[in-house]
Amino acid sequence: MDLPLSVKISLTSAFAFFMLALITGVWKYSLMTQSDKGQSRYYVDIAHRSSFLYAYAALLLAVFAYLSQFPDWLNTLAVVGSVSFYMAAVLGYVYQGMLNKTNNQIRSSIRKEPSSTPMWLTHLFTFSLIVAEIGGALVLGLGAMQAIWG
């Protein structure tokens, strides 16, 4: 199928996030069955749910990229920026879920708990995530709106 690279990357990302959601769902279920309270680890649950959300977000990006009037190199850059940070966030949640040492990674960084991420790195990552995710969605959305509304 002849699709722009930006659309291919978005759809591939949607598939990857959807599969990650299903796999973390199995992990979550396994932990729930082993828990006296029937609960999974906090960040395993977050990884599971956010993977579903990012799968659908990647589908939205694919639609916007497909409709966008901007050049595909710009759309591809916007998609890669967004989905890279989506994946980094989910992998961070998976990591926190494996450690099972906190239910709030920001609070753990502020308190400088062992195995927590330094606060400056948390701020840098979060600021970069905000720029990449909002910037990427804005570029793709504006390109699509230009196509829709002229």
C-alpha positions as CSV (number, residue, x, y, z in Angstrom):
1,M,0.0,0.0,0.0
2,D,1.4,3.4,-1.0
3,L,1.1,5.5,2.2
4,P,3.3,8.3,3.4
5,L,6.0,7.4,5.8
6,S,4.4,9.4,8.5
7,V,1.2,7.4,8.3
8,K,3.1,4.1,8.2
9,I,5.0,5.0,11.4
10,S,1.8,6.1,13.1
11,L,0.0,2.9,12.2
12,T,2.9,0.8,13.2
13,S,3.1,2.6,16.5
14,A,-0.6,2.1,17.1
15,F,-0.1,-1.6,16.6
16,A,2.9,-1.7,18.9
17,F,1.0,0.2,21.6
18,F,-2.0,-2.0,21.3
19,M,0.1,-5.2,21.6
20,L,1.9,-3.7,24.6
21,A,-1.5,-2.9,26.2
22,L,-2.5,-6.5,25.7
23,I,0.7,-7.9,27.0
24,T,0.7,-5.6,30.1
25,G,-2.9,-6.7,30.6
26,V,-1.7,-10.3,31.0
27,W,1.0,-9.1,33.4
28,K,-1.6,-7.0,35.3
29,Y,-4.0,-10.0,35.5
30,S,-1.2,-12.3,36.8
31,L,-0.3,-9.8,39.6
32,M,-4.0,-9.4,40.5
33,T,-4.4,-13.2,40.9
34,Q,-1.3,-13.2,43.2
35,S,-2.4,-10.3,45.4
36,D,-4.5,-10.7,48.5
37,K,-6.4,-7.5,47.6
38,G,-6.8,-8.6,43.9
39,Q,-4.8,-5.6,42.7
40,S,-1.8,-5.2,40.4
41,R,1.2,-2.9,41.0
42,Y,0.3,0.7,40.5
43,Y,2.6,1.4,37.5
44,V,1.7,-1.9,35.8
45,D,-1.9,-0.7,35.8
46,I,-0.7,2.7,34.4
47,A,1.4,1.1,31.7
48,H,-1.5,-1.1,30.7
49,R,-4.0,1.8,30.5
50,S,-1.7,4.3,28.9
51,S,-0.7,1.8,26.2
52,F,-4.4,1.6,25.1
53,L,-4.6,5.4,25.2
54,Y,-1.4,5.9,23.2
55,A,-2.6,3.3,20.6
56,Y,-5.6,5.4,19.9
57,A,-3.6,8.6,20.0
58,A,-1.3,7.1,17.3
59,L,-4.3,6.3,15.2
60,L,-5.4,10.0,15.4
61,L,-1.9,11.0,14.4
62,A,-2.1,8.7,11.4
63,V,-5.4,10.3,10.2
64,F,-4.0,13.8,10.7
65,A,-0.8,12.8,8.9
66,Y,-2.7,11.3,6.0
67,L,-4.8,14.4,5.6
68,S,-2.1,16.9,6.3
69,Q,-1.1,19.4,3.5
70,F,2.4,19.8,5.0
71,P,5.4,18.0,3.4
72,D,5.8,14.4,4.6
73,W,9.2,15.1,6.1
74,L,7.6,17.5,8.5
75,N,4.7,15.2,9.2
76,T,7.2,12.3,9.8
77,L,9.2,14.5,12.2
78,A,6.0,15.4,14.1
79,V,4.9,11.7,14.3
80,V,8.3,10.4,15.4
81,G,8.6,13.1,18.0
82,S,5.2,12.3,19.5
83,V,5.3,8.5,19.4
84,S,8.8,8.4,20.7
85,F,7.8,10.2,23.8
86,Y,4.6,8.1,24.1
87,M,6.8,5.0,24.1
88,A,9.3,6.5,26.5
89,A,6.5,7.2,28.9
90,V,5.1,3.7,28.7
91,L,8.5,2.1,29.1
92,G,9.1,4.3,32.1
93,Y,5.8,3.0,33.6
94,V,6.8,-0.6,32.8
95,Y,10.2,0.1,34.5
96,Q,8.5,1.6,37.6
97,G,6.1,-1.4,37.6
98,M,9.0,-3.8,37.6
99,L,10.7,-2.0,40.5
100,N,7.4,-1.7,42.4
101,K,9.0,0.9,44.8
102,T,6.6,3.8,44.3
103,N,3.1,4.8,43.3
104,N,4.2,8.3,42.4
105,Q,7.5,8.7,40.5
106,I,7.5,12.5,40.8
107,R,7.1,12.4,44.6
108,S,9.9,9.8,44.8
109,S,12.2,12.0,42.8
110,I,11.4,15.0,45.0
111,R,12.2,12.9,48.1
112,K,15.3,11.5,46.4
113,E,14.3,8.0,47.3
114,P,16.7,5.2,46.3
115,S,16.3,4.2,42.6
116,S,14.4,7.3,41.8
117,T,15.2,9.5,38.8
118,P,17.0,12.8,39.6
119,M,14.5,15.7,39.7
120,W,16.4,17.7,37.0
121,L,16.2,14.7,34.6
122,T,12.5,14.3,35.4
123,H,11.9,18.0,34.6
124,L,14.0,17.8,31.4
125,F,12.1,14.7,30.2
126,T,8.7,16.1,31.0
127,F,9.5,19.5,29.3
128,S,10.8,17.6,26.2
129,L,7.7,15.4,26.2
130,I,5.4,18.4,26.4
131,V,7.1,20.1,23.5
132,A,7.3,16.9,21.3
133,E,3.7,15.7,22.0
134,I,1.9,19.0,21.8
135,G,4.2,20.3,19.0
136,G,3.8,17.1,16.9
137,A,0.0,17.0,17.4
138,L,-0.2,20.7,16.5
139,V,1.8,20.3,13.3
140,L,-0.3,17.3,12.2
141,G,-3.6,18.8,13.3
142,L,-2.9,22.1,11.5
143,G,-1.9,20.3,8.4
144,A,-5.1,18.3,8.5
145,M,-7.3,21.3,9.2
146,Q,-5.7,23.1,6.3
147,A,-6.8,20.2,4.1
148,I,-10.3,20.1,5.6
149,W,-11.1,23.8,5.7
150,G,-8.8,25.1,3.0
